[in-house]
Amino acid sequence: MNAKHAVNYHPGLIILNGWYGKFVSDTSQKQEKAKVIDVTVPLQCLVKDSKLILTEASKAGLPGFYDPCVGEEKSLKLLYQFRGVMHQVISADSESLRIPKQSHRIESES
């Protein structure tokens, strides 16, 4: 592929950031710390044919994951790119998840 064509090439699904665990909102107690792990690489390894499909089970059992806060509610937060467009989603721990999805698109400020 020469450089001229590379500009229009958008690879399929790219996981830019993946975080798993307990996220703490700004309004909650300051002494309560977020307990999250970076799961960007393990998630990218699960992408097949530009799709990521996770079942209705705790994500702690996935390859490359562990439970950063045993006994507490967890979620999976993803920032991903699909065909050059940014997407973001937060999913509960035992919720099934399929990406990419049109509803996860982040509107660009243009």
C-alpha positions in Angstrom: 0.0 0.0 0.0 1.5 3.3 -0.9 1.3 6.5 1.2 -1.4 8.1 -1.1 -3.9 5.3 -0.4 -3.1 5.0 3.3 -5.0 8.3 4.1 -8.3 6.7 3.2 -7.6 3.4 4.9 -9.6 2.9 8.2 -8.9 -0.4 9.9 -11.9 -2.0 11.5 -12.3 -2.1 15.3 -9.5 -0.7 17.5 -9.8 -0.7 21.3 -8.1 2.6 22.3 -8.8 2.3 26.0 -10.4 -0.4 28.1 -10.9 -0.1 31.9 -12.5 -2.6 34.2 -13.6 -2.2 37.8 -15.3 0.2 40.1 -15.5 3.8 38.8 -16.0 6.6 41.4 -18.0 9.7 40.4 -16.8 13.1 41.5 -19.8 13.5 43.8 -19.0 10.5 46.0 -16.7 10.5 49.0 -13.2 11.7 48.1 -11.6 9.0 50.2 -13.2 6.4 48.1 -10.7 5.5 45.3 -11.5 4.1 41.9 -10.4 0.5 41.6 -9.8 -0.2 38.0 -7.4 -2.1 35.8 -6.3 -1.4 32.2 -7.8 -4.2 29.9 -7.0 -2.5 26.6 -4.7 -5.2 25.2 -6.7 -8.2 26.5 -9.8 -6.8 24.8 -8.1 -6.1 21.5 -7.0 -9.7 21.5 -10.7 -10.8 21.7 -11.7 -8.8 18.6 -12.5 -11.0 15.7 -13.6 -9.8 12.2 -13.9 -6.2 13.6 -16.4 -7.3 16.3 -16.1 -7.8 20.0 -18.8 -9.9 21.6 -18.9 -10.5 25.4 -21.5 -12.7 27.0 -23.7 -12.1 30.1 -21.0 -13.2 32.6 -18.6 -11.4 34.9 -15.7 -10.0 32.8 -13.3 -11.0 35.6 -13.1 -14.5 34.0 -11.9 -13.2 30.6 -8.3 -13.8 29.6 -6.0 -11.0 30.9 -8.7 -9.8 33.4 -8.9 -10.1 37.2 -11.2 -8.7 39.8 -9.7 -5.5 41.1 -12.5 -5.0 43.8 -13.9 -8.3 45.0 -17.5 -8.1 46.1 -18.2 -4.6 44.7 -20.1 -3.6 41.6 -18.0 -3.3 38.5 -18.3 -2.1 35.0 -16.3 -2.1 31.7 -15.6 1.3 30.1 -14.4 1.3 26.5 -13.1 3.9 24.1 -12.8 2.5 20.7 -12.5 3.5 17.1 -14.4 1.9 14.2 -13.5 2.8 10.7 -11.9 6.0 11.9 -14.9 7.1 14.1 -14.6 7.4 17.9 -17.0 5.4 20.1 -17.5 5.1 23.8 -19.5 2.7 26.0 -19.9 1.7 29.7 -21.3 -1.7 30.3 -22.3 -3.4 33.6 -20.1 -6.3 34.7 -22.5 -9.1 33.9 -24.2 -7.4 30.9 -23.6 -8.8 27.4 -21.8 -6.4 25.1 -21.5 -6.2 21.3 -19.4 -3.6 19.6 -19.2 -1.7 17.3 -22.6 -0.1 17.7 -24.0 3.1 16.1 -25.4 4.3 19.5 -21.8 4.4 21.0 -20.6 7.0 18.5 -19.1 10.2 19.9 -20.2 13.2 17.8 -17.1 15.1 16.7 -17.0 18.8 17.3 -16.8 20.1 13.7 
